[in-house]
Amino acid sequence: MKKAQKQKVFYSLLGNNLVASITNSTVWFAIIFYAYLETQSVLVTSIMGGLYLVLVAVSGFWLGSLVDHNKKKSMMLVSSLVSFVMFAICFVVYQTAAPGEFAHIDSVRLWVIAVLVLVGMISGNIRGIAMPTLVTLLFAAKERERANGLVGTVFGVSFLTTSVISGLLVGQAGMHWVFMLAMVMTVLAIAHLWTIPVPENKIVHVEGGAPKSVDLRGTYKLITAVPGLAALILFTTFNNLLGGVFMSLMDAYGLSMMSVEAWGFLWGIVSTGFIIGGLLIARFGLGGKPLRALFGANLVIWFISSIFTIQPSIVLMTIGLLIYLTVVPFIEAAEHTIIQRVVPQARQGRVFGFAQSVELAAAPLTSFLIGPIAEFYFIPFMTDGAGVELIGSWFGTGLARGMALVFTVTGIIGFIVTMIAMRSKPYKLLAARYAKGEKAQAA
C-alpha cells in the first residue's frame, strides 16, 4: 500500500476511534455524574474510579496479548461489539428500576450498572492498545512522533465533547438518553470500521513461531533487556498512583462549586488542552528527545497541580486544568514513541498492555483510599479541624477546601519525585538507547 493510502487509512481509523471514544467516555462520565448527584457521596466516585483502574490494571496483560495474536481491526470490532452489549443491558436495568432506587450508595442496581458500564469502557481499551501498534505499521520511525500527536488530539476532542454531552444529558434526563445514544453510536462505529481497508495481511509473530497466549515471562524479559524501560514504566506507575487522586476527587470538587451542566461545559472548555497539545506535537514533534519531553511535561503538570486549587476560584481552576490537559498528550506521545522505537513490532501490543496494567496497578489503591481519607481527614481538617486555624485564613475552609488541599499536596509530591527521577542513571541509559535507534531483541 502506498504512503498516501496508508495516511488515508490512518485518518479513517482516527475518526472511527474518535466516535468510539466519545461514546464510551460519555457513558462513563455520565454514570459518575449521575451517581454523585443521586447519592451526594464522594465515596461513590472514589469507588467507581478505583473499580475502573482495577479492571484496567487486570485486563491490560490479556488485552495486549489479544492485540498481538489477532488482526488489529478484528479486535477493534470485537471491542465495540462488547461495549454495545454492555450498554444495552444497562439500558434495560435502568429502565426497570423503581423511582429513587439509585439515591443510596448501597443500591444494587446502581452498582450493577456501574460494573456493566466499566466492562463496556474497558473493552474500548483494546482500541487504545491497538492504535499505537497501527502507527508502527503505517508510519516510518521518523513520522511516528507526529502521528502519536494526532492520536492525542483525537483523545482531546473526545474529552471536549464527552463532558458537555454527559453534563447535558444527565442534567436533563438522567441516564435514559445516555444509553440510547451510546447504542446508536456504537453500531455506527462498527459499520464504519468494517469498511476501512487496514493493510494487515498477516499477524506478525516473534521469530520461532506463534507466541503464547499471554507470555508474561517473555514480555517481562524483553522490557528488562532494554536499559531504563522498566524504570520508565515504574515512573509512570508512580505518577498514576498520584493521578488516582484526580480520578477520585475531581468531579466531586467541581460539582461542589457548580451545577452538573456548568461542570460539563467547563470540562468541554479545558479539554481543548488535549487538542492543543496533540496539534503541537503533530506540528513540531517532541524535539527528537522524547524522554526529556516526558520529564519536562511531568514537572509542568505537578507544579500546576500544586497551585490550581490553592484558592476557591473557578477561574484559577479552569486555567490550571487547561494547562494540565495541554501538557498531558506530551507524556503519552513520548512514552509511545519510545516503546515504538525500542520494542519489536511483534511484541508491542503486549508491551503496551503490560505497561498499561503495571502503570495503573497502583492507582486503584489511591482511588479507593483517597475518598475515605478526604472525607474523614482532609475535609474535617479544613472544616472544623486544625487546618482552619493553620491555613484557613488564606486557603479557605469547608468541604471543597479539604479536597483542594489533597490536590496541592499531591502536586508537591509529584514535582519532587520527578526532579529526582530525571537525574537517575536508568533514564540516562534509556535516552542513550533511544538515540542509538537500537531495537530490543525478542525474548
N, C-alpha and C positions, 0 to 999 in steps of 0.2 A: 504494500500500500504506500502511495506517495505521501510526502510530508504534508501537503495541503489537505489530503483526505484524512490523515491522522489528526490534524488540528480540528477538522470539522467533527470528527468522532468525539474528540476531547470536549469540545464545546457542547455537543449534544448530551454527553454524559454529565457535564457540569449542570446543564439545565435540568436534566432529569433528577439529579441528586438534590438540586435546589427544591424542587417540588416535594420530593420525599422528605427532605429535612424540615421544610416548613410544616408539613403535615404532622410528622411525628413530634416535633418540638411544640407545636401549638397544643396538642393534646396534653403533653407533659406540663407545660406552663399552666394550662387551664386547670388541670387537676390539683396542682399545688395552690393556685389562687383560690379555687373553689373550696378546697379542704380547709384552708386557713380562715376564709371568710365564714364558713359554716361553723367551725369549732372554736375559732379565736384562740388557738393554741400554737405556740412556736414549736412545741414537741412534735406536732403533726408534720410540719415542714422539715424538721431535722430528721425525723424517722424516714420520711419519704426520700429525702436526699441520701440518707445512709443506705437505704434499700437499693436505690439506683446504683450507687457506687459499688455496693457488694456484688450486684449482678454483673456490672461491667467488669469488675476485677476477676470474678469467677469465670466469666464467659470468654474473656479475651483470648486465652490459650486455644480454646476449641474453635472459636470463630476464625482465628488466624490460620489454623490448620485447614478449615473448610475452604478458605480463600485460596490457599496454596494447592490444595488437592483437586480443585474443581475450576471450571472456567469462571472468570470473574463475573461476567454478565449473568450467568445462570444463578450464581449465589446472590446477586443483587435482586434478581426476580424473586427468588425464594424469600429474601428479606422482606420485600414489600407484601408478599402473599401472607406471611405470618402476621405482619402488622395489621393487615386488613381483617384477618380472622379475630385477632385480639380486640380491635376496636368495635367490631360487630357484636361480640359477646358483651362488651362494656355497655353498649347502647341498650341491649336487652335488659341487663341488670339495673341500669339507671332508670329506665322507663317503668320498670315494675316495682320500684321502691315506694314505700309509703311516705307521705309528707313528713318532713322533719327528721327522716331516718339518718341523714348524713350530718346531723348537728352535734354528734357526740364522738369523741375520739375513739370509743370502743365500738363504733358502728361496723358490723361485719361487712355490709355491702360497700362501705367506703373503702375498706382495705382490700376487698376483692377487686374492685375497680382499679385501685391504685396498683396492685400487683399485675393485673392484666395490661394496664397501660405501660407499666415498666417492661413487661415482656415484649410488647409491640415496639417500644422505644429501643430496647436492647437489640432486637433483631435488625433494626436500622443501622447498628454499629458495623454490620457486615459491609455496608457501603463505605463507611469511614475507613475501614481497613483495606478494602479493595481499591479505593481511589488512588492512594499513593503508589500502589503496585502498578496500576494502569498508567500513571505518569511515567514510571520507569519504562514501561512497554512502549509508550507512544513518543517519548522525547529523548533526545541525546542528553548526556550528563550536563552540559553547559546550559541547557534550556530549562532544567528542572526547577531551579530556584523560582523563576517567574511563573511556571506552571503551578507550583505549590502556592504561590501568592494568590493566584486566581482561585484555587480551591478555598483558601482562606476568605476571599471576597464573597464567594457563594455562601459560606458559613455566616458571614456578616449580614448578607441580605436576608438570610433565613431568620436570624435573630431579630432584625429590624421589623420584619413583617409579623413574626410569630408573636412577639409581646403585645403588639397593637391588636392583632386579631383575637388573641386569648383574652385580653382585658375586656374588649368589647363584647365578645360572645358570652363570657361568664357574667359580666355585669348586667347583660340584658336578658339572658335566657338560660343561665346555669350551664349544664353540660350537654343539653339536648342537641343544639346545632353544632357543637364541637365534634361530637361523634358522627353526626350526619356528614359534615364537611370532610372529616377525616376519611370516611369510607369512600366517598366520591373521588377525592383527590388521589387516594392510593390506587384505585382502579385505573385512573388516567395515567399515573406514573408507570404502572405495569404495562399498559398498552403502548406507551411511547417507547419505553426501554426495549420492548420486544422488536422494534423496528431499527434499532441502532446497530450498524454492522461493525462490531468490535473485532479487530484483526487478531484474534487469538485462536489459531487453528489447532493448537495442541496445548496440553498442560505442561508447563516447564517443571521438570523434576531434577533433583540433585543427581550428580553423577553416580552411577551404580544402581539405578533403579528407582522405583516409586518410593516416596517417603512413607514413614509410619503415620498412623492416624493423627497423633499429636506430636510425638518426637520431642518431648521437653528436654531430654538429655542432650540431643543433638543441637537444639536451638540454644541451650544454655552454654554448651561448649563453644559454639560459634560466637556468641556475644562476648564471652570471657577471652576469646582469642584475639579480639580487636582491642588494643590498648585504649582504655578510657571509656569504651562504650557502656560497660556495666556501671561505671561511675556516673555517666550521663543519665542513665535510667534511674539510678539511685537519687540523683539530684532532683530530677523531675518528680520522683516519688515523694520526696520531702516537700516540694512545692505544692503538690496536690494534697498533702496532709494539711497544709495551711489553707489550700483552696476549699477544703471541705467546710471551713468556717463560712465562706461566702455562699455556698450552696444551702447551708442550714439557715442562715440568718438574713440574707439579703432581701428576700421577698418580704419577710416579716418586718424588717426595718423600714423598707419603702412603704409598705401598706400601713404602717403606724403613722405615716406622715401625710398620706393622700389616699384618694379613692382608688379602687382597682382599675377603673378606666384611665385615670390620670397616670397611674403607675405603668400601665401597659403602654401608653403613649410615650412616657419618659424613656422606657426601655427601647421603644422604637427609635427615639432620637439618639440615645447614646450608642445603640447598636450600629449606627453609621460608622462608628470607630472601626469595627471589623472590616467594613468595606474600604475605608480609607487606608487602613493598614495593609490589607490584601492588595489594593491597587498600587500602593507604594512599592511593595515587594515585586509585583508584576512589572512595574516600570523600571526600577533600579536594582532589583535583586537584593542580595544580602551582603554585597561588597566582597564576595569571594571568601569570606571567613565566617561561616555560619555559626560556629561555636562562640566567637566573640559577640556576634549579634544576639545570640541567645542569652548570654550573661548580661549584656547591656540592657536588653529588654526586661529581664527579671529585676534588675536594680531599679528601673523606672516604675514597674508595677508595684513593687513593695514600698517604695517611697510614697507613691500616690496612695496606697492602701493605708499608710500610717497617718495621712492627713485629711482624706476626703470626707471623713465623718467627725473631724475634730470639733466642728461646730454644727448645731442643728439647722443646717442650711440646705435647702433643696438645690439652690444654685451651685454651691460648693460640691454637693454630691453628684450633680449632673456633670460638672466639668471633670471631676475626678474619675467617674465611671467612663466618660468619653475617652480620656487619655488612656486609662487602663485597657479598654477594649481595642483601642487603636494599636496598642503595643503587643497584645496577645498573639495576633497572627504571625509576628516575627518569631516568637518562641516555637510555635507549631511548625512553621515552614523550615526553620533552622534544624529542628530535630529530624524532620522528614528528609531533608536534603542530605544530612549526614548519613542516615541509615541507607538511603538510596545509593550513596557513593561507596560505602564500605561493606555492604552486605550483598551477597549474590542474589539475583532476582528470584531464583528458585526458593529462597528462604525468607524473602521479605515479608510475606503475609504472616508467617509465624513470628518473625521478629517484631513486626508492628503489633501483632496480637499479644505477644509476650510483654512488650513494653507497656501496652495499654493495661494489661492485667496487673503487672507489678507496680506501675506508677499510680494506679488508682486503689491499690490494695490498702494503703494506709488511710486514705480519705474517709472510708466508712467509719473508722474509729472516731475521727474528728467529728463527722457529721452526727453520729449517734450521741457522742458525749457533749458536744457544744450546746445543744438545745437545753439539756438539764443544767449544764454549767452556767449558761447565760441566764436561765430562768431562776435558778436557785442561788446564784452567787453574784454575777455581774449586775443583773437588774436590781436586786435588793441593795447591792453595794452603792449603786448610783441613785437609788430611790429614797431610802431612809437609813443607809449604812454609812460607813466611814468615808466613802468616796464623796459624799455630799459636802463634807467639810474640807476634805483634802483638795479636790479639784472642781467641785460643783459650781463654784462662783464664776468660773470661766468656761468650763466644759459643758455645763448644763446638768440637769438632773431628770430622773424619770426613766420609764421603761425603754424608750428609744435611745437614751444616752448610755444605758447599760449595754445595749447591743453595739453602739458606736465604739465603746471602749474596747470591745472584743476585736473589732476591725483594726483599731490603732495598734494594739499590742501585737496582733498578727503581722501587720506590715513591718514593724520594727524587727521582729524575729526573722522574717524572711529576708530583709535587707542585710542583716548581719551575716546570715548563713551564706547568701550569695557572694558577699565580699570574700568570705573565707574560701568558698569552693573555687572561685575563678582563679585563685592563685595556687591551687594544688597541682601536684605532679600528674595525676591521671588525665586531667583535662588538657594539659600541655601535650601529653602523648597523643591524645585523640586528635588534637588540632594538627599535629605533625603528620599523623596517618592520613587525615583528610587531604592535607596539602600535597602529599605524595601521590594521591589518587589511587592508592592500592586497594585491591579487593580482598576481603576476607575469604578464606577458603572454607568450603562447606565441611561440616563435621562429618 
